[in-house]
Amino acid sequence: MSTDISASARRNSSAIAGNAIVRVGPVNPTVAQALSEEFDSLVLPGAGDQRDTFLKEHGQDIRIAVCSGKVGVDTELMKALPNLEAIINFGVGYDATDVAQAIERGIPLSNTPDVLTDCVADTALGLYLMTLRSLSSAERFVRRGSWASGENFPLATRASSKRVGILGLGRIGQAIASRLESFGCEIHYHNRTEKTDTAYTYHRSASELAEATDVLIIAAAGGPQSANLVDATVLAKVGPQGFVINIARGTVIDEPALVNALKNNLIAGAGLDVFAHEPAVPEELLELENVVLLPHLGSGTHETRADMAAVTLENLRSYLTEGTLVTPIS
């Protein structure tokens, strides 16, 4: 992402003080503490009169926004910050930010890539096993006393030696594929462009990928370009013996179509760490035994969150001292 001349000129003309840095929404506690104690930054109030008053008073002076991937800097907020120079994002996803406006205005945006790849891939693997082997359902079976009363738990699906389709073969998709190779799985993928450095089987569309595989794992980036990429047509190709795992963004799946597919056994099951309107989960999913539901915990380990906080603060310090971001979105 390029930086325009006016942004560069502003950056070089004067040092950036704490009252030119704003925290947007809740962020990681380590980042929030540093913003307050080390940088003495401002905090944007929630929606309403307080926010309006804050933006009238401080909007012209804000040069850096620090946010989470969940909240971002949306269209209206960015418009209210006419001298914004940089957006520093805690998280790998940045679809909550108006990237198009940022590009148009030459505002660079950073995220925290790489450091969460392994934990998100581990979560995908956990969901894969839980979903195919019905592990969470089996645990509930034991807890409610069904096993002790003499009932037999239904047979599940073998997890090894499956044909697995990775929708989005980026860093995280690659890490998921590597893990599943150890299970003897045959890896297929769909990407916006075919990769020349992999032996995995490429498919030209999500629909073709779903039709060719037993399990569809969604690892695609969020945002408008991938919204409802997995729709009713793709789910029909997954089929009544197939499974869907999503650790990317809830918006990549047509959620009503997924609910319908699960309710009517059009697919065998799903493992979901993300949803379209988090933290809201469709009520109908809560009653189904063929779906595993997690609270968007893909990168949720002490180690990864500490690494993400470190990268976020490194980006902020770098911009304040050098006028550049360490991990800019290209």
N, C-alpha and C positions, 0 to 999 in steps of 0.2 A: 504494500500500500504506500503510495507516494505521499510526501509532505509538501504542501504548496508553499509558495514564496512568502506569503503573508504570515503563515504559521511560523516559518523559520525566522522571519524577521522579528516577530514578537518574542520568540524564544531567545534570540541573541541580544535583544535590546535591554532586558532586565532580568534579574534573578526572580525565581518563583517562590513566593512566601506561602505560608500555611493557609492564608485566607484566599489563595488562588487555587487551592486543592479542595475538592469536595468528594465525600464518600456518598455513593448512591446506594441506598438500601442496605440490608444486613450483609456483612462480609465475615470472613473467617476471623475468629477472635484475636489471633496473633496479628493479622493485618489491621484490624480495628484498633488494637492497642497501639501499634506503631504509628498509625495515622494520627491518633490523638496525642501520644506522648512525644514522639520523635518529630512529627511534622506539624502538629497543632492545626490539623486540617478542619474544615467545616463538615457538617453532616446535613445532607438534604432531608428536610422533613418529609413525611408521607404526604399523599395526595390531600388537597384541601386548601383552606385559606392560608395555613402556615407556610405551605410550600410556595404558594403564589407570592406571599410577602417576602419570603426568602429570596426568590428568584428576582424580584424587583430590586431588592437591596444588593444582592451579590452576583446576579447572573452575568453582568458585564465583566466582572473581575475573574471569573472562574477560567482557569487555563488547563487544569488536569482533572479528570473524573476517574475515580477508582470504584469499580463495581464488581458484582458477581455475574457469572454467566446466566444465572436465573433471572436477574433483574435487568442488567444492561443499561444502556443509555438510549432510550427510545426516541422516536421521531420528534415529539413535542418538546421533550427535555433538551435535545440537542439544539433545536431551534432557539430555545431560551438561553443558550450559552453561546453567544455570538463569537467569543474569543477563545473558545475551547481549542486546545492544541493537541491533546493526547488523551486516549481512553485506555486505562489499564484494567484488564479484565482478569478476575480470579476464576479460573476454570478453563477447560479447553474449548467448550462451546461458547459461541458469542452471538447466537441467533436472536437474542433479546435486544441487541443493539442495532440501530439503523445503519447498517454497514454501507448502504448505497449513499446515504447523506454524508457519512464520514469520508468516503472516497471522493465525493464531489467537492468537499470542503478541504481535502488534503489533511485530514486528521488521522494520524496513525493510531492503530489499535493493537494491543498485545494480548496474548493469552498465556496459558501455562501448559504447553505441549510436553509430551514425552514422560513427564514425571508421574502421570496417572495411568499410563498405558497398561502397565502390568496389573494393577488392581482392578481396572475395568475389565480387562481380559479374564482375570480370575473370576470376577462376578459373572461374566458370560458363561464361563465353564461351569460354575456352580449352578446357574439357572438351567443350563443344558442338562446336567445330571438330575437336578430336582424335577425337571419337567418330564423328561423321557422315562425316568425310573419312578415317578410319582412319589418322591421322597417326602415332600411336605404333607401330602395327603396321607401317606403311611404313618407319619408321626402323629397326625391328628387321630388316626385310627387307633393307635396305641393309647393316647391320652384319654380318649373318651371311653376306654375300657372294652372296645370291640374285640381286640385280640384275646384279652383275658376271658371274655365270655364265650370263646370258642369259634368266632368268625374267622374266615380266611380272607386275607387282603387280595384284591384282584391282581392279576398279572400285569406287569408294566412292559415297557419297550426297551430292548437292548440299546445301550448308548454307544458301544464301540462299532467300528466298521460301517458307519453310516456315510451316505453321500450328503455332505454339508455345504450349503450355499452361503457365502459371506457377501452381504449386500453393503459394499463400501470397504474396499481393501486398502485402507490407510494404515496408520501406525497401529491402531487398536485392532482393526480387522486382521492385520498380519499376525499380531500377537495371539489372537484367538485361533487363527488357522494353525499356527505352530503348536499350540497346546493340543488341538484336536488331532493333529497328525500322530501324536503319541497314543491316541486311542485307535489308530488304524483307520481313521476316517479319510475319505476321498474328498478333496477340497475343490469346490467350484466358486466362482465369484462373478459379480457384476460391478463395474466401476464406470464412471463417466468416460474414462479412456482405458483401453487395454494396457496392461503392464507387460513390459518386455523382459522383466527380470524375475519372472516367476513361472513355475511349471504348472501352476493351478489352471484349471479349465475355465476359460472366459466365456461369458454369455452376454449377448447384446442388450438384454433387458431384464428387469426384475421378474417379469412374467416367465421368460425363458429359464431363468435361474431357478425359480420356484418349481417349475415343471420337471426340471432335471434332478432335483435333490429331495432328500427325506426331511431335512431340517433347514429352515431359512433363518439365518442369524443377521439381524439388522445392526450394522455398525456405521451407517452413513451419517454424514454431517446433517444437522438440522437446518432450518431456514426455509424460505419460500420455494427454493428450487427442488427440495425433497418432500414438500408437504404432500401427504396422502400418496406417496410413491407406492406403498403397499396398500392397494385398494381391493375391492371385492373381486376383481378379475384375477389379481395376483394370488389372493387367498384361495380362490377356486383351484388355482394351479398347485398350491400347496397340498390340497386334497385331504380326504378323511383319514389318511394314515400319516399325514405330515404334521410337523410342528413349527412354531414360530417363536424365536427368542429376540427380545428387543432390549438392548442396553444403550441405544443411541439417543433418540428424542421421540417422545410420544407422538409428535405431529407427523412423523414419517409414515405412520400407519393410519389408515382411515378407521378411527376407533369404533364408530357404530358398526362398520362392516366387520371388524374383528369380533365385537360382542356377538353379532349375529352368527358368525362362523363358529364360535365356541358354543353358543347356546344350542345350535342345531347340528352339532357334530360334523360341520363341513370341513373342519380340521381336527386333528387328534388332541391338540393342546397348545398352550402358549406359556412362556415364561417372560414376565414383564418387570423391568426395573424402572420404566418411564411411562408417563401417561400424557395425554394431550392437554389436560387442564390441571396440572399438579397444584396442590396435593389432592385434588378431587379424583376419585377412582369411580368409574361407572358402577352404580349399585348392583347391577346384574352380575358383574364379575365376582362380587364378594361371596356369592352363593354357589359358584361353580367349582367343582373338584378338578376340572381339567385345565386349570390355569394357576400359575404360581405368581404371587404379587409381592413385589419388594418396594420399599419407599425411596427410590432413586438413591441407592447407596453405592453405586458403582465404584467411586473413588474413595469411599468412606472408611479409610483407615487412618490411624494416627500418623503413620509414616508418610503417606501420600499427601495428606492435608498439610503437614509441616513443610514438605517439599514444595507444594503449590504456593503456600504463603511466602516461602523464601524467594521463589521466582517472581511473584507479584511485587514484592518489595524491591527486588533487584531491578525490575523494570522501572519502578518509580524513582529509585536513587539514580539510575543511569540517565533517565530523562532530565532530572533536576541538575545533574552535573555535566552531562555530555550532550543533552538534547536529542538522544537516540534511545530507542527501546531495544532490549536484549532479545526478546522473542516476539517481533512484530508479525502480524498477519500479512502474508504476502498476497 
